Amino acid sequence: MERQDNQIQELFQEFIDNQNGTIEDVANFTYVLYNK
């Protein structure tokens, strides 16, 4: 599980870097991630 969490964190950081993300972007990303 730790390895998966690490991957999620990397994706999350990449997303923020790429989007220059707002709080709404982060919330949407988190929602999509956990509701696949």
C-alpha positions in Angstrom: 0.0 0.0 0.0 2.9 2.4 0.8 4.2 2.0 -2.7 0.8 2.8 -4.2 0.5 5.9 -1.9 3.9 7.0 -3.1 2.8 6.7 -6.8 -0.4 8.6 -6.0 1.7 11.4 -4.4 3.9 11.6 -7.5 0.9 11.8 -9.8 -0.7 14.3 -7.5 2.5 16.5 -7.5 2.8 16.1 -11.3 -0.8 17.2 -11.7 -0.3 20.3 -9.6 2.9 21.2 -11.4 1.2 20.7 -14.8 -2.0 22.4 -14.0 -0.6 25.1 -11.7 -3.6 23.7 -9.9 -6.3 25.5 -8.0 -8.1 24.0 -5.0 -11.0 23.0 -7.3 -8.6 21.2 -9.6 -7.1 19.3 -6.7 -10.5 18.4 -5.3 -11.7 17.2 -8.7 -8.5 15.1 -9.2 -8.9 13.6 -5.7 -12.5 12.8 -6.4 -11.7 11.1 -9.7 -8.7 9.2 -8.2 -10.7 7.7 -5.4 -13.9 7.0 -7.3 -12.5 5.0 -10.3 
